[in-house]
């Protein structure tokens, strides 16, 4: 039994209780002895050892004052955050560079995008069977596809953080992590671009198309009677037809590395001389180029082209520094032709076949233009696009 250390107050109380106890015992012992000696006991019997003991009513128990513990001071939660935080949240950069911790200060308008990202990841995960990625088949699976642990392990991130993505939490993975997730889920190129957009990043940079894609585009414009050409995000001319050569000039006269609308308009005065307002057409090309893609920010070749044109052409530098943007699906083009002034209405299709590919066709706006282009088409020979 452990001993309790008593202070002076407790010692005094104990002494007083013991003194009272002794007085009561002496009094009752004397009274009982007197009854026994003189035979004046109330009952006259039952006297013995208990006769010398005080009655129970006079027994004063020894009770000490109860010690109370000092008041407890609550410890702030931040002093033991690791033990009371309801939902553990990984710190930024713990799993991979560029990872943001789940937060609660995201903009309200991003909620639909995060929910779509979560649904997209769940759908793509459900489409993959374990056997497709080299994992053993599992029995008694309640849901189809891979588990979250499988995707997280293949992508090299924590399962908890991947769960945040599928729950629509306010997280924003880096482009490197998105690339690893795309590999883990075996996404196609359109899926990868869509994943980056849902995560708040720009679509992946696209390379110059070639091979069958370029041949198909050339076959498309060759079957049109109106002037038409196809360009990529850097305004490189990929395909054109004979009517386009009548209006803008022979693109084949320049080597493929020089066959770029920006370079031709600002470094080759002999290009597009038949246009009534060549400067306005050049300005539209510059403003549309800045708006249609981010190649001037991500593609080193395009960045070098912009820097070169800014040094050698004051007009391009003025248009580029104005930072004006333009997106028009239709426009009007006037051309001075040997058969008279022609009027065309432009029809444009963006992202044709691949990201950044632009198809532009110029339809005759009146009967005179249509007859002139029909005559030029009969006299022209098929042009080669490469």
C-alpha positions, 0 to 999 in steps of 0.5 A: 500500500502506498503512503500518502504524505499529509500536510499540517492540516491533515495531521491536526484533524487526525489527532483530534479524531483520535482524542475523541475516540479515546474519550468515548471508549473510556467513558463507555468502559467506565459505565459498563464496569459500574453496571457489572459491579453493582448489578445494575445492567439493563439486561443483566446478561450478555455481558462479557468481552463485548461489555468493555467495547463501546457501542457502534454509535460511539465508534468514530471512524478515522476519515481523513480529508480527501486530497484533490488533484490539481486542475488540468490544463488542456494542451492545444491541438497543434501540440499533438497534431499527429495524433488527433488530426481526423484525416491525414493529409500528405505534405507537398512534395512527400510523394513526388515533386510538384504534388499539392496537399489536399486543401479546402481553399479551392475555387468553387468553379473548379469543383465540376472539373475535379468531379469530372477528373475523379469520374474519368480516373475511376472509369479508366481504372475499371476498364483495365483487367489485372491480366492486361498489366501483368498482374495475377487474376483475383477471385471474388472481385466485387468491382471490375478493373484494377484496385486503387492500390494497383494504380498507385503502385504502378504510378509510383505515388501513395494510395491515399493521395491517389484516393484523393484524386478519385474522390474529387479533392482539391489537389493538383498533380504535376505534369510528371505525375499525370504522365505516370498515371497515364502510363499506369492506366494505359491511356491513349493520346486523346485520353492523356490530353484530356487528363491534363486539361482536367487536372488544370494543365495545358494539353501536351505539346504536339509534334509535326504530323507526317506519314499517312496523316500528311498524305490524307490531308493532301488527298482532302484538299486535292478534292476541293475546287476552292482554294484550301490549305492545311497548317499546323500549330506553328503555321507550317503549310502541310498541304495545299491544292492548285486553287490555293496556289492561284491565290497565295502563290506556289508553296513548293517554290520554298523548301519545307523548312521555309514553308511557314506562313509566318516566315513567308509573310514577313521574310518573303515579299514575293509571297501572297502578292495578289492579296488586296490587303496583304498586311491585314491578312498577315496580322490575322495570321499572327493574332490567330497563331498566338491564340490557337495554341501554346506552341510559342511557349512550349516548342523550342523550334517555334520559340526560336522562330518567333525570336528570329522574326521579331529581330528581322521584321519590325512589323511582326515585332509590333504585332506580336508585342500587341498581344492581340488574340483572334479566333474567327471561323469565317472571314472575307478575302479579296484577291486581285486576279488576272480575271478580275477582283475575286471575293472569297469567304473563309471557312476554318476547321480547328484541330482537324485530325490532331491537336493544332491542325487547321484546315482553311478553305476559301469559298467563292462569294459570288458567281464571278469568283466561281467562274474564275476559279473554275477556269483556273482549275481546268488550266492548272496542273495538280500540285504536290504537297511535299 
